[in-house]
Amino acid sequence: MQNKRIQILSTKVLDDALLANAADHEMDILCLPFIDTVPVADKATTDVISRLSDQSITAIFTSSKAVAVVAALTSGSINWNIYSLFGATREQVHKYFPQSAVHATAADSASLADEIVGAGVKEAYFFAGINEWIRFRRN
């Protein structure tokens, strides 16, 4: 019986250690990033985030890039109540906003939403992408 290696295409550049580990397990991963994101913060977004940086808000982050952009616009000097996804997003939150309280993290958006609803959050700002933010309120 012939041993066939698994071929994987990743659209993100992966760590060399991960690629070596995959190769040891009969997996060849080709990294071919084809999405390039560029942070853009227009005046309206900059003004809103600047105003929010002085307030005590609940912020939801589902993008590590959004965390970095918000941090750049606030100099990281915020004290927010934060909900975020696991992994790179949570790491960026801890890196840029160490004084903020991370109330919950989750592996996916649906689970994070359950955490937020379960906590009884009535109003929050959702930073979903590099230049996207959404404010929501519940009665």
Number of C-alpha atoms within 10 A of each C-alpha: 3 4 6 8 11 12 12 12 11 13 12 13 13 14 9 9 9 11 17 13 12 15 15 10 11 13 16 17 18 15 15 12 12 10 8 6 9 9 12 12 16 9 9 9 16 17 13 12 20 15 11 16 20 13 12 12 16 21 20 27 26 23 19 22 21 23 29 20 21 24 20 12 18 19 13 20 16 20 17 21 17 23 25 30 22 17 12 15 20 22 15 20 26 15 14 19 23 14 15 17 15 19 14 17 23 18 11 12 15 10 13 21 16 12 17 20 12 9 11 10 14 12 14 19 18 20 23 17 17 19 17 12 18 11 12 11 9 9 5
